[in-house]
Amino acid sequence: MKISEQLKDRFKNSKNILALTGAGISAESGVPTFRGKEGLWKQYRAEELATPQAFQRDPKLVWEWYIWRMELISTKSPNPAHFALADLEKKRSNFNLITQNVDGLHKKSGSEKIIEIHGNIFRNRCVSCNRTYDSDPSKLKTSTKCESCNSLVRPDVLWFGESYDTDLLNRAVSLSEKSEIIFVIGSSGAVGIPVELARIAKENGAFVVEINIDPSGYSRYADLFLQGKAGEILPELINYFV
């Protein structure tokens, strides 16, 4: 991979660095996207199950699907792209990560400064008292009741038709505004808010680097498009941040 000296200097001199990751980075670890054909479970599509209406109508069915997903994701491990971002966090104190993924692989790889903009599948939230706690698939097979108030719990993820958490969104926007370089990694650009974050960063002077298998909805904002697998590109690219 050839990077110009001008870009190398920019990488070295930038202080506020932001990465925005999507399903593509986890797909390299073998995690299905859970949307479209890959999201088909029994006769249901993800878009039919990941909604408040579906949960209200049949919480047992929705939980069965989420437990299946949790067990599947539990068999997957972070790939070199995840570890490269965790390494970059150690090298640069002003590095932050915003992920659309709910699989927890970034945390598993050692990243700590993460905004999980869509939540985390391995965390539950009570529909009544709003308490959150880590999920255990084996326990969920026995009970999906809150440990505090005995009400029903739900996955602590953002469903179709729901609004983003205001605090998380404000933090994400603030980081986008301040970023000098933003990496957009493995996202289709189909989700509105992440596209907006890339646009905000660009409008505030950030250098946008997209890493993707194919061009996406982000590509029009990219100053540099690196085509290929994030697990192959990122480990080499972060050498410029030493």
Secondary structure, DSSP 8 states (H G I E B T S, - for coil): ----HHHHHHHHH---EEEEE-HHHHHTTT----SGGGG-BTTB-HHHHSSHHHHHH-HHHHHHHHHHHHHHHTT----HHHHHHHHHHHH-TTEEEEE---S-HHHHHT--SEEETTEEEEEEEETTT--EEE--HHHHTT--B-TTT--BEEEEE--TT----HHHHHHHHHHHHH-SEEEEES--S-SHHHHHHHHHHHHTT-EEEEEESS--TTGGG-SEEEES-HHHHHHHHGGGG-
